[in-house]
Amino acid sequence: MTRDGLFVDTRSHWKGRIGQLAASFAKYEGGLLHIGPDGADVRIGLERVALCLAARVRLVCTSEPDSPDHGQSVLIRQENDPAPKFHFLEEGCVRLGMRVAFDLLDDEGHYHGDGRQDIWIYPEGDLHVTTSIQVVDRRGHGPIQDVYLEALGDPSFTQLRAGDQTVTDTGEISLPFGELLPEKTVFLSNSEEVVALYWARDQGHVWEVGSDHGPLPPFYASHWPTGMQQWARGGMGWTCRGESAGISASLSANGPTVDFSWLREGAVEVASEADATFSATLVVSLGKFAEELAPRITAVQQPLPPQVSGGTFRCYTEEDGTYEVGQGDPTGITVTFPPDPLSRTVRPRYSRRKTDPRHRGGIAATIDGQSAPFQLKSEGELTDDICVPMEMSHRNDSVDDVLLAARLSPDAPTEIRVDKLPGIQATYQSEITGVDLQRRAGNRRDIAVWSSRNPDAPALEFDLFSGAVHRLTDLGSTDPVVWEMPMAWFKSCGISQHHYCNCIKEFALEENGPDAVSLYTRSTNPNQRAQSETWLRIPCGHPRLRLEVRMRLKILEQWDDANVEFSDIFPYPSRLPETWFHDAVLFAQRGQTMIKYSYRPDTSFSTGGDSDDPRLFYALYPSARGNILTLIDNPQHPDRKLHYSVCGNYVDIHVNFNPGSVPVPAGEIFEINYVCELYGDGSTTVDELKQIGQRSLEAGDIIID
């Protein structure tokens, strides 16, 4: 199975992998970007580094009179920032997106401005990197001398080509942007691999055509310019700030170095913020041969405008390599590309204006009549506004953008169709809402599941950080009935990262509506001693909101504890009794029941001991928000028996296994299946629930008349 693109925590780096390509961001070194083939999930996380990209600024420092660097020319390195901020923009089957914000710090720790990068990663082997550098505080610096993006290639690259010049041993190339670089491409290569670094134009951006942000309000409704276009202060591209812009490239025994310079060997005295702002997009493509990369370069530099029915084609955006298509008909759109001899990959991005109706149902997409995967994104309720960094508690809106990738036919037009239908959807909640200048906010990576059966609230949110379902909400309701439901194995009452297998390694939306949402996750504890897998399916057509879950734990090296837990629902937002809204828990197995009342505020611990039945039914009841019914099936009974209990702190329900010998050795496997449904209200009686429980235990599924 092809897994979706995902960011993985390798402790010192964030690694994004999609297809065979991976990009790694240094957590404590300014978000420094490394690109190469995927490797083990430790340290940098790459098999090897094909290319490293780093922002550089050189200026005369006047920040602190008594400092050793006062009045000196200093080089500011991106990696000098020990605490960059990472904003997760997108994860999915079509692409990955990350925004990195870093301070411009010199070696003495003086702050000289801000650096930002948006990086978009595609499985075909392409990365679009937009960098914005802003030097501030005129009192803290004299002339700005150099501003550039430094590309460091692997030492195995033995050839460097730029313009009509080639270096095959050692040597240097220095060329200004413009007529001497008409192909706008630099190649690094050896006998087995080639890297192309290229751009669409020397100056200018797509703000004017890509945005419908007019001169008059309401601005909130508009298709907003990107953050990078706003930060550019009216100028974008390598030549946006002067005639000295160009590339400097060299090849040595240490590998190739290419500097893409907005400014080099200058002495710019800043008169306005625009003088000290530098922005441009660089595209990086990896392949085996230069001929293989030619169509990908052409796709960026010479886009192929489509015909659109049901909407408006705005522009091609080299920032992220997408064709922006605005919604017209709220029910769907058709995008048709002409025959393409290059058979390039195109990526239409179908967007709604904020005044268009929200769609909280299913999405269906086809390419030439065949079903096609797609990626859904919500920008949330805020604007990607650089002037107003705001914080939201949850970004749980429905789809704003539908993104697809299609390989064009060389012989016939390619027709891409997107329809908005009744059904269910899973939408990534982007953090693309400005940059938190004080870096106070925590990162979020949530997927909201919406259904046309409840347009007022998502059914649930799935958190890629915790590996848990959050805010499970019944059909027709806006109030959650469960605040958190872990979906990865863990130690009961664990107090360390080591106790939780929720460091995500793989993710896939195997179904994304309209009939069901199905997702898969694979995760481990930090040192990868044990591995958790979860398959979660939410059908749309069932009479009640239903979760179908299969979970598997494999001990890779060792498990140190006397229990392994798979279920511990937290129904309430706090431990305060006034926030509780159920009275009791009913446990049922064939021939026996147990009720645990929540005598607010006194609950007292209760346990059912080890189970002699492979099935367990429980109901948390009664509540106007819905009653939680769960049927658990243990396929490993009687070798592994279920253990269940109610917490003595507040009403959370533990279900786990006792593994026997401790530590649990490598190779041991634990499996479980369960279904969870929301049913009834505050009038539902315990006798009715007992009958449902016994029927369900006998049938192996929740059975309600």
N, C-alpha and C positions, 0 to 999 in steps of 0.2 A: 504494500500500500504506500502511496505517496503521501507523506506527511506535509502539513502546512508549514509555512515559514514561521519561525519562533525565535525569540530572544532567550538565551540560556545564560544563567549565572555561573561563571567559572571561578568565582570568588574575587579574583583581581580584575576581571574584565566582564563586560556584557558582550556575548557573542550572538550575532544574528545569523541563522543558517536557513537557507532556502535553496532547493535543488542541490547542486554540488558545490555551491559557493557559500562562503562564510565571510563575515566582517566582524572584527573584534574591536571593542572600545575600551580603552584603559580607564578603569574607575577612578584611579588616584593620580592620573597623569593627564588631566585635561580632556579626557575622552579621545585620546589619540587613536586614529583609525588605522587598523591593519586589515589587509585583504588577502585571502588565499583559500586553498581547499580546506574543507572541514576536517577537524581533528578531534582528539579526546577532549572532554569537557573539564580540563584543568588548565590553569595559568592562562596563556593567551588563547588557547582553544583551537588553534589552527595546526594543520599538518606541517605547514611552513608558511612564511610570510612572503607572498609574491610582491606586495607593494605596501608602503606605509605613507600616509598623508599627514602633514603637520603644518599648522599655520605659524607664520613667523612675522615679526615686526621689529625693525631697528629704528631707534630714535635717540635723541639726546635727552638724557634724564635730568630734570631739575626739580624733582619731587621733594627732596629732603636735603637742605643745605649742608648738613654735616655728614651725609652718607658718602661712602667711598666712591659711588658711581655718579655723584653730582657733577654735572657738566660733561659727563662722558657719554660716548655712543654705546648703547646697550642693546643686546639682542633679546627680545621677548619671545619665549618659546611657549607653545600651546601647553606642553606637558608640565609647565611650572605650576599650573593650578592643581592643588591636591584634592579638590572637592568639586568637580564639574557636576552639572545637573543634567539628568537624562529624562527626556519626555518620550514616552512610547506612543508613536503616532499610528502605527498599524502593524498587525500580524495576521497572516492568512495565507491562502493558497496562491494569490497573485503576486504579493509583494510584502516586504517589510519596510517600516519607516521609523527612524529615530531622529530626534532633535537633541543636539548637545549644546549646552551653554557653558562657556568657560570664561574666567577672568584673564585679562592680559596682565601678567605679573612678570616683572624682571627678576633677576637672580637675587636681588636684595629684598624682594617681597613688595615692591611698590606697585600699586594698582594703576594701570594706564588705559583701561577701557574694557570692552566686551567683545568676545568672539562667539559666534553661533554657527552651527552647521545643521542642515537638514540632509539626511542620507536616506536614499530610497534604493532598495536592494531587490533584484529580480532573479528568478531561478535560471534564466537564460545565461546569466553570467555578467549582468550589467549593473553598475552602481551609478546613481546620479548624486553628486555631492555639491551642494550649494553652500558656500562659505560667505559669511558677512563679518567684517572686521570694523570696529568703531573705536577710534582713539579719542579719549575725552580728557578733561581737566588740563586746559591750556597752561595753567601755572606749573603743572607737573612735568612738562616736556618742552623741549625746543623743537628744532626741525625734525620732521619725519623723513627718514632716509630710505628705508626699504619696507615694502609690504608684499609678502608672497606666500604661496602655498608650495611647500616642499614635498616632492614625491621621491621616495627612496625605494629602489627596486632591489630584488633579490640578487646576490652576487653571481648567480648562475646566468643572468642575462649578459650575453656577449655582444649584442648589437643594439645600437641606438640610432633611430632615424627621425629626423624632423625636417620638414620642407624637402628640399632637394639635397640635403646633407645626411651622410651616414657615417657612423663611427663603429668600427668592428673590433677594436683592441682597446686603446686608450685615446682620449681626445675630448674636445669640447665643442659645443655648438652654442652660438648666441644669436638669436633672431628676434626682431621686433614683431609684435602682432601686426597682421595686415598682409600686404602683397607678398612678402617673403614666406608667409605661412598660409598659403591659400587653402590647403587641405585641412587646416585647423586640427591636426592630429600629430601626436608623438607616439612612436612605436618602440617598445622594449621587447627583445626577443632572444630566444636561444633555439636549439634544434627541436625542442619539445613543447614550447609554450610561447605565446605572444600576449603582451598587454598593450592595449591601445588607450591613450589618454586624449580626449578630444572634446570639442565644444561646438556650439551651434553658430555663434556670432561673437565678434569682438566686443560689441557694445549694444545695449538695448535689452529690454525685457518685454514680456507679454502683458503687462498690467492693463494697457489700454483695451486690448481685445479680449483678454481672458476674464476681465471683471466687468460687471454691469453696475459698478459702484459709481453712480452719477453725482452731479454737483449738488443735488437737493435731497433732503431726507424723504422717506425713512431709509437710513443706511442699513439698518438691521436686516432688511429683507434681501439685500444684495448678495450676489456672489462676490465675496470679499477677496481683495488681493491677498496673496500669501504673506506670511510673516516676513519671509526673505525679501519680497518686493517692497514691503513697507520699510524694513530696515535699510534698504538700499538708498533711501533718501533721494529718489528720483534718478538714480544712475545705477546701471547694472552692466556687468561685463568686464573683461580684463582691461580694456582701454578707457574705462569710465572716468578715470582720474588723471590722465596725462599721457603725454607722448612717449615717456620712457618705458612704458609697459612692454613686456616681452618675455621670452623664455631663455633660460640659461641651463644648458644640459651638459653633463660630463659623464664619461665612462671610465672606470678604474677597476682595480682588482677587488675593491669593496662593493662593486656593483654600480648601477647607474643612479644619477641624481638629476632631477629635473625641477627647476624652480619656475613656477608660473607667477610672474610678478605684475602686480598692479603698478608698483612704483619701485624703481631700482636706482641706487646711487643718486638719490635726489636730496633735496633740502627744502621740503614743503613747510612753509610757515602757515599755520592754520588760521584762516580768517572766519570760517564757519564750520558747522558740524559736517556739512557735505564734503569739505576738503579732507576730512579725516575718516570718511566712511568708504569701505571697499567691499564690493560684492560681485560674485561671479559663480557660474556653474561649470563644473568639470565632470565629464562622464568617463568612467573606467570600465573597460570590457576585457574579459579574460577568455582566451581560446587557444587552440592548438596551432592555427595558421592565420596569417593576415587575411587570406581570402575568406576565411570563415567569419571574420569580424567586419568585412566590408559592408554587408547588408545592414548590420547593426549600427555602423557609423552613419550610413546614408539615412537610416530611419530617423536619426536625431537631426541631422543636418539638412535633410530634404524630406520633410514630412509629406504625407499623402492625404490631402483633405478628403473627407468622406461626404456622402450625401446623407441627410438626416430627415426622417419623417417622424413627426410627433415631438419635435424639440428643435434646438438650435445648436449648430456647431459653432463654438466660440473660438477655439484656437488649439494648436499643439503647444504644450508647455515643456520646454527642455529641462526645466527644474526637476520634474519627476517623470518625464517621458510619457505623458498621457495626453490623449485627445479629450479636451473638455467639451462635454455635450450637456447643454442645459435642458431641463425638463420643460415640455410644453403640455402635451397630453398627459395627465396624471396617471393614466392607466398603463402606459407603456411607450416604447420608442423603438424605431428601427434605424440602425446605422449601417450604411452600405459603403464599402471600400471598393475601388476599381481593381481590376486585375493588376498584379504586381509581379514583374519578372524576378524581383529579388526575394519573393516569399518572406517578407519581413514580418516580425511580430509587432502587432499594434495593440495598444491598451486604452480603449475608451473608458472614460470616467463620466458616468451619467449622474448629474447632480440636480437636486431640487433647490429652488429658492425658499427662504424661510417663510414666505407668504403662501407657498404652495401647500396643499394639504399633506399632513404627515401620513405615511403609509405604515400601518402596524399590522400587516398581514404577510403573505408569502411573496417570494420573488421566483420567477422562472426565467432562465436565459437559454438561448440557443444560438449556435453558429451554423449557418447554412442548414437549419432545421434540426440539428443534433444538439441534445442537451449539453450544456457547458458549465463548468464550475465558475463561481464568481465570489467576490469578496465584498462584504457590506461594512460600511463605516458610518458612524455618527460623530459629528463634530461637537455634539452637545449643545447646550443652550447659550453658550458664550461665543464670542467672535475671536478669531485669531488676531487679537488687537495688541500691538506692541506697546501701546500707551497705557493700557489698563490691565495689568496682570491680576486676574481675579481667581478666586478659588471656588470650586464647587464640591459639595459633598459627594454627589453621584452624577455621573454623566450617562444617565440611563435613558437616552432618547432613542427613537427608532431610526431607521436607515435614512441618511442624507445622500450618500454616494454609493452607487453600484459600480464596481470595477471588474473588468474582464480582460483577458489576454487572448488574442486570436492570431493564428498563423495565416497570412493571406495566400490565396490561391494565385498562381501565375497565369492561369488560363481563363478565369471567370471572376465576376464580382463576388465578394464575400459579404454575406448579410448577417448582421448581429442583431438579435431581437431580445429586448428585456420587457417582461410583463410584470405588473404589480397585481397580485391576485389575493383572494381570501386564503388564509393559512397561517403559517408560523415562520418566523425568521430569527436568526442569530446575528447580532450586529456588534462589531467591535466599537468600543467607546474610546475615541481618540483623545489624547491629551493635547491636541493642537489648539490650545486656547491661550496663546501668549506664552511668555516666559516669566516664571516666578523669580523676580529680581533678587529677592532675599533668600530664595531656595528653602522656603519654610515648609512647602507642601510635600506630601509623600506621593510617590509614583503610583499610578493605577494602571491595571491591565484587565479590564472587565469586558465581558461579552454579555449583552442584554438579550434575552429571549422574549420576543413579543409575539402575540397572537391576535388575529382579527377577532377572536372571541372575547378579548378584553382590551379595548383600545385605550384604557385609562391608566394602565400600569403594566410593566413587564411581568411575565410569569416568574422570572428569576434572573439573577445575574451570576455569571460564573467568573470567579477571580483566578486569573492565571498565576498570581503570586502565591495565594494560599492553597490553591487547588480545592476550593470550596464553593458550594452554592450559597448565595446570599439573597435575603429578602424574597423568599418563596411566597407568592401571592396568589390567592385563589381567583378563579374566573369570576368576573363581576365585582371584584373587590379592589380597593387601593391600599389596604392595610396588610402588611406582611403577616404571615402566620408562622414563619420560621425565619430567624435572622441569619443563622449560619448552619450549614450542613456539610461537614467535611467529606471530600470525595477522594481522599488518599489515605492509605494506611498509616497508623501512628501508634505510639504507646499511650495507653490510657493515662490521663493526667500528666502527660509529658511536659517538662519545663525547659527543654533544650531543643535547638534545631535538630540535633542528632536523633531525637525521638520521633521526628515527623518526616515522612517520605513525600514531601510536597515541593521539592526542588525540581521544577518541570524540565523535562528533556525532550519530549515530543508532544505534539498536539495536532489534531486533525478534526475539522468539521466534516464528518463523513456524509452527513445529510444536512442541507440547509434549506428546508422547506420545499414546497409549501405544505407537504403532508406531515413532516416530522423534522425535528432537529436532533441529530446524533453527533456526539463528540467523543473523542478518544484522547486520553492523556497518559503519558508515561512519565513518572517522576521518581526521584530517589531522595534519601537523606544526604546531607552535605558531602560526606566522603564516599558516597555511593556504595554503602555496605548492604543496602536492601533496596528493592525496586518495586514500586506500586504501579499498577495499570488499572484504568477505569474506563468503562464503556457506559455512557449515559445517553438515553434516548427519551425525548419528550414528544409523544404523538399529538397531533392536532385534533383528530377526529374522535378521541375518546370522550365519553360523557362527562368525565371529570378531569381536572388537571392531574397528570400522571407522570411519574418518573420511573423509568425502567433502568436498573443499575446492575452491572456485572463488575466485580472487582477481583483482582489477583495480586497477591504479594509473593515475590520471589526473594529469598535471602541470597544475595550475591556473594557475601563474604561472612557476615555474622550479624545476628540480632541479639542485643545484650539484655533484653528484658523479659519478664515472666508473663507478659500478655502482648497480643497484637490486636488492635482495635480498628474496626472499619466504619463504625457508626456512632455518632454522638451529636444528636441534633440539639441546637440551642434555639428554643422557640422565642426567646424574649430579648429585648435590647439591653437589659441590665439585670442585676441581681436584686433590684428593689421590688418587693412584692407587689406594689401598686402597678407595676408594668406587666404582671402576669395575667393571662386571660384564659387559662385552662384550670380545671378543678382536679383532674386525676389522670392517671395512666392505667389503662387496662392491658395486662399481658395475658395472652391466651396461647395454649398449646392443646393438642388433641386430648380432651378429657379433663382439662384443668384450666383455671383462670386465677389471676392475682390482680388486685386493684391497689394502687398506691395513690392515696389522696395527697394533694398539696395543701396542707393546712397552713394557709398563709398567716404569718411569715415562717412558720415552722414546717419544714418538709421531712426531716430525718431520712437517713440513708435506708435504702431497701434493695435487696438483691433476690433474684430468683435462683441463684446457684447455677450449677451445670445442667444443661438441657438434655433430656433423654429423647427428645423429638428433633428430627432434622429441620422442622419448621417452627417459626415463631411469629406470632401476630401481636402487634401492639397498636393501641389507639390512645392518642392524647386528646382529651375531650373535657367538657363541651365548650365551644366558643363560637361567637357570631362570625369570627373570621374564617371558620372552617375547622374541622377535626382532622387530625393527622393520622392516617391509617397506613401501616407498614406491614408487609408480609415478607419475611426473610426465609430463604431456602439455603440450607447448608449441604452442598453436594459431597462433602468429605465426612459426613456423619457415618458411623459412630467414632471413627478414628480421631476426629477433632470435634469437640462438643461446644455449642454456643454457651456463652455466659452473658447474662443481662442484669442490669441494675439501674436504679434511679439515683442521681447524685444527691448528696445531702446538703448541697449549697442552694441550688435551685433546680427547677425541673428540666434537667437535661438527661437524656436516656442513653446509656452506654450499652453497646453490644460488642463482644470481643471473643477471642479465643485464648485459651491457655496452651501455649506451645509445648509444654512438658519440660524437657531439658533446657537449661540456660547456661551459657549462651546458645542460641539456636544456630546450628551450623549452616554453611553454604549449601544451596540446593533445595532446602525445604520450601514448600509452596503452600500458600493458604488461598482459598477461593471462596467466594460468596456471591449469591444473587439475591436481589430484593426489588420489590416494587413499592412505591409510595404514592398514595392518592390523598387528595383533599376532598372531604365529604361532609355534608350536613352543616349544622349550625348549633347555636346554643340550646336548641330544643331536642337535639338528638339524645336518646336515652342510652344508658349503659346496657339494658337488655337487648336493644337493637344492635349495638356494637358487638355484644357477645355472640349473637346469631350470625352476624357478618363474619366474625372471627372464625367460628367453627366451620362455616361453609367454605371460607377461604383456605383454611388449613387443609381441608379434605380435597379441594379442587387444585391447590397449588397456584392460585391466583386470587386476587381480591374479587369477590362475588357479591354484588349488591343487587337486590331485586329492583 
